Amino acid sequence: MKRILVITLALLAVAVAVTWYLLRGETWTFSFTQQQIAEQLGKRFPMHKTYLVLIDVHYENPRVQLTDGSSDIAVGVDARVDGPVKGKELKGSADLVTKIAYDSSRGTFVLHDARLVSLEVAGVSGDVADRVKGVANQLAAERVSGIPIYKLRPADVKTALARLVLKSVSVRNGVLHVEVGL
């Protein structure tokens, strides 16, 4: 019985080594247009979140912008706050910059590390605007980071193996190119 187990483990180790040897250095590139990313993002919107039991925030109308030569994705979103905020309903828009990450546990490319670039809120200025921006930056990271834009097909052995490493991300000719490999 021990001998069969040892032989099986040895054969498995040889198969893994041969597979790694044959595929090392192999890369696969996945390309996504701005429209494809916008469609994936649109599946998650509108979003609604209640904060502190009193304040309802609605996120809607996501926008995506790819810039050649960058590895970032610009995302814009409209927001509306319902609730007692100094007796006003707040409406505005936020522009974020996010990166792409690879979630190997799900085999999915996701938005990652969202940062607020600009925030416009009608009727809010000064110190209140600065405080709103601070909170909005945290909310941006919370609400946008982790949104999937593409899932690798598990049936494809090469891409399943390629799940190991995200090599590069770049935008060329208005298309996001994500390279993965071993």
C-alpha positions in Angstrom: 0.0 0.0 0.0 2.8 2.4 0.9 4.6 1.5 -2.3 1.5 2.5 -4.4 1.2 5.8 -2.6 4.9 6.6 -3.1 4.6 5.7 -6.8 1.5 7.8 -7.2 3.1 10.8 -5.5 6.2 10.5 -7.6 4.2 10.3 -10.8 2.2 13.4 -9.7 5.4 15.3 -9.0 6.8 14.4 -12.4 3.5 15.5 -14.1 3.6 18.8 -12.3 7.3 19.3 -13.1 6.8 18.5 -16.8 3.7 20.8 -17.0 5.6 23.6 -15.4 8.6 23.1 -17.7 6.5 23.1 -20.8 4.4 26.1 -19.8 7.0 28.3 -18.0 7.3 31.6 -19.6 4.0 31.2 -21.3 1.7 34.2 -21.0 -1.9 34.9 -22.1 -3.3 38.3 -22.7 -6.9 39.2 -22.1 -8.2 42.3 -23.7 -11.2 44.4 -22.6 -12.8 47.4 -24.3 -14.1 50.3 -22.3 -17.6 49.2 -23.2 -17.0 45.7 -21.9 -15.8 47.0 -18.6 -18.7 49.5 -18.4 -21.1 46.6 -19.0 -19.6 44.6 -16.2 -19.6 47.6 -13.9 -23.2 48.4 -14.8 -24.3 45.0 -13.6 -23.5 46.2 -10.0 -25.3 49.5 -10.2 -27.4 51.1 -8.9 -26.0 50.3 -5.5 -27.6 51.3 -2.2 -26.0 51.4 1.2 -27.3 52.6 4.6 -24.8 54.2 7.0 -25.4 54.8 10.6 -29.0 53.6 10.3 -30.1 57.1 9.1 -28.2 57.9 5.9 -29.1 56.2 2.7 -26.5 56.5 -0.1 -27.5 55.6 -3.7 -24.7 55.1 -6.3 -25.8 55.1 -9.9 -24.8 55.8 -13.5 -21.2 54.3 -13.6 -18.9 55.6 -16.2 -15.6 54.1 -17.4 -12.6 55.8 -19.1 -9.5 54.1 -20.3 -6.4 56.3 -21.0 -3.7 55.0 -23.4 -0.3 54.4 -21.7 -1.9 53.9 -18.2 -2.6 50.8 -16.2 -5.5 52.5 -14.3 -9.2 52.6 -15.0 -11.0 55.9 -14.4 -14.5 55.3 -13.0 -17.2 57.9 -12.4 -20.4 57.5 -10.5 -23.3 59.7 -9.4 -24.3 59.6 -5.8 -27.4 60.8 -3.9 -27.7 60.9 -0.1 -31.1 60.6 1.4 -31.3 61.4 5.1 -30.7 64.2 7.6 -27.6 65.9 6.4 -28.0 69.5 7.6 -31.6 69.4 6.3 -30.4 68.9 2.7 -30.5 66.2 0.1 -27.0 65.8 -1.3 -26.4 65.0 -4.9 -23.1 64.8 -6.7 -20.6 62.9 -8.7 -17.3 61.2 -7.8 -14.4 60.3 -10.1 -12.2 57.5 -9.0 -9.1 55.8 -10.3 -8.7 52.1 -9.8 -6.3 49.4 -10.7 -6.9 45.8 -11.8 -6.0 42.9 -9.5 -6.2 39.2 -9.9 -8.2 37.3 -7.3 -6.7 33.8 -7.7 -9.2 32.2 -5.3 -12.1 33.2 -7.7 -10.1 33.2 -10.9 -11.3 36.7 -11.5 -9.9 40.1 -12.6 -11.3 42.7 -10.1 -11.2 46.4 -9.6 -8.7 47.2 -6.8 -7.3 50.1 -4.8 -9.9 52.6 -5.8 -8.9 56.2 -4.9 -11.1 59.3 -5.1 -9.8 61.8 -7.6 -12.6 64.4 -7.6 -15.9 65.0 -5.9 -18.5 67.5 -6.7 -21.5 67.9 -4.3 -24.1 70.5 -5.1 -24.5 73.0 -2.3 -21.5 71.8 -0.2 -18.3 73.8 0.2 -15.5 74.6 2.6 -14.8 72.4 5.7 -18.0 70.3 5.0 -16.7 69.5 1.5 -13.3 68.4 2.9 -15.0 66.1 5.4 -17.3 64.7 2.8 -14.3 64.0 0.5 -12.6 62.1 3.3 -15.6 59.9 3.9 -16.2 59.6 0.1 -12.7 58.3 -0.4 -13.3 55.5 2.1 -16.6 54.7 0.6 -15.1 54.6 -2.9 -12.6 52.0 -1.8 -15.3 50.0 -0.1 -17.9 50.1 -2.8 -15.8 49.8 -6.0 -12.8 47.7 -5.0 -13.5 44.0 -5.6 -16.0 44.5 -8.4 -15.3 41.7 -10.9 -14.8 42.6 -14.6 -13.8 39.1 -15.9 -13.7 35.5 -14.7 -11.4 33.0 -16.3 -13.0 29.9 -17.7 -12.1 26.9 -15.4 -12.4 24.5 -18.3 -9.4 26.0 -20.1 -6.4 24.2 -18.6 -3.9 26.8 -19.7 -5.8 29.7 -18.2 -6.4 27.7 -15.1 -2.7 27.3 -14.7 -2.2 30.9 -15.6 -4.1 31.8 -12.6 -0.9 32.0 -10.7 0.5 35.4 -11.7 -0.7 38.7 -13.0 2.2 39.9 -15.2 1.1 43.3 -16.6 -1.8 45.7 -17.1 -1.8 48.4 -19.8 -4.1 50.4 -21.9 -3.3 50.6 -25.6 -5.5 52.0 -28.3 -8.4 52.4 -25.9 -8.3 48.7 -24.8 -7.2 47.3 -21.5 -4.7 44.5 -21.9 -4.2 42.1 -18.9 -1.3 39.7 -19.2 -1.1 36.6 -17.0 1.3 33.7 -16.9 3.4 31.3 -14.9 
